[in-house]
């Protein structure tokens, strides 16, 4: 489970196996037993939430939007050549 970075009390990561065929670029956000998944393209949008508060979701979304390019680059770098 590659961790891309930690910020705002959250861990931003993806899994080394993201389905077959692989799902589009996204990030998982985890904090204290709660998690959410966000699609990164074509724009940032939440796929699901499991227990984050509204304030936590807003903060996680803000971080993802600000660092979206970094997240997409990490996704592409990790999965390059695995197809």
N, C-alpha and C positions, 0 to 999 in steps of 0.2 A: 504494500500500500504506500506508494510514493507520496510523501508530504511535500507540498510545494512551498508553503510557508505557514507561519502562525501569526495571527494578528487579532487584536481586539478580544483576546480570550478564546478565539476559535482556531481550529486546525483545518486548513484547506488542503484537500488531498483528492486523489482518484485511486482506483484499484488497478493493479497490473493486468487484470483480465476484466475487460469492460464489455463482455458479450461477444457473440459470434452470429451475425456480423457485429463489429464493434459499434457501440452507440456513438452518436455525434459528441463533440467536445463538451464536457461538463465538469463540474467540480462538486465534491461532497464537502460539507461544512459540518464539523462536529464540535460539540461543547457539552461537557458534563452529562453524558448519557443521552443527549438529544442530537439529532442530525437533520440535515436538509440537503437536497440536491438541486443544483442550478445548471440549466443549459447556458452555454456561453455564446452560441451562435444561432440565429443571426443577431440576436440581442440577448442580454441577460434576462432570464426569467426562471422562476422557481418551478421545479418539476414535482417536488414533494417536500413536506415538512413533517418531522416526527418529534414534536415536543419543544421546539424553540418558541420563545415568546414573540409577540409582534415586534417589540423593540429589538430583540436579537435578530430577527429576520431582516428588519430594516437596516441594522448596522452591518450584517453580513452582506446584504445586497450592495450597500454603499462601497464596502471594501472590494467586492468582486468587480463592480463597475470601474472603480479607480485602477484596479490591477488586472483588468480583463486581458490585456495584451500579454502580460507576464504568464497568466494562467494558460492561455492558448498556446504560447510558445513552449511552456513546460509539457503540455499535452502532446504537441507535435514532436518535440524532441524525444520524449519517452517512447512514443509509438512509431517513430520513423523506422522504416524497414521491417516492421513486424507483420505487414500484410502479406 
